[in-house]
Amino acid sequence: MPELDGKTVIISGGARGMGASHARLFVERGARVVMTDRLVEDGNSLAEELGDAAIFVEADVTSAQDWRRAVERAEEEFGAVDVLVNNAGILVTHRLETATEADFRRTLEVNQLGVFLGMQAVVPAMRRAGRGSIVNIGSTAGMVGFPDCFAYVATKWAIRGMTKAAAAELAPYGIRVNAVHPGDVETPMTADIRASGELTTDGIPLGRFGVPREVSMAVLHLASDDSSYTTGADVVVDGAYTAI
């Protein structure tokens, strides 16, 4: 069973949804967790729930300064940073013809630039520690092409390439970089789409949506030493949607 005893973990977008699920599981498995998000009330509430093993830092993933501050706070509170989970993301539905430049830029800033800035911010700390695991949260939208979410698909494909490039570059320093690609999961981000009927279980061989903890278990494995020879990998958690 993967354990994270004594490891310091930073989770972006950690205040609710999948990020909160990661935080709960990681604390359960012995980690000390720093959750970052713009949702201050939710973040503080979760930190209070998790107790001394977790703190919340208000941060915008598109800000390099906020990332540096989060890493500094993690080192001050818990010591060397062992794990980064780049979880923050947004989904704006639109077709290629109707997407606005503002929508496209904002999606790139959060989903792609945010991942880049997060990796860049933790690498010096991980190099000092001589180890590290970075887990980037992608999507099945980064494995195949989906209509109606053009910018989102673009960013999730980009995460795959960034993950592999970083894995090759950082391996000599003992830093592993992998990506987890969830399918349709019951989170606040997908709630409106599921409620509208646009998102259904049609085409999912397991016949249901996933739940956040099922994704968190895959993230946990990649964050732990149990995956010590795994880097540059794409791990898909989608009920076999992309297998057919």
Summary of the structure (lengths in Angstrom):
residues: 244
radius of gyration: 16.9
end to end distance: 30.2
largest distance: 49.2
contacts: 865
relative contact order: 0.15
helix: 51%
strand: 17%
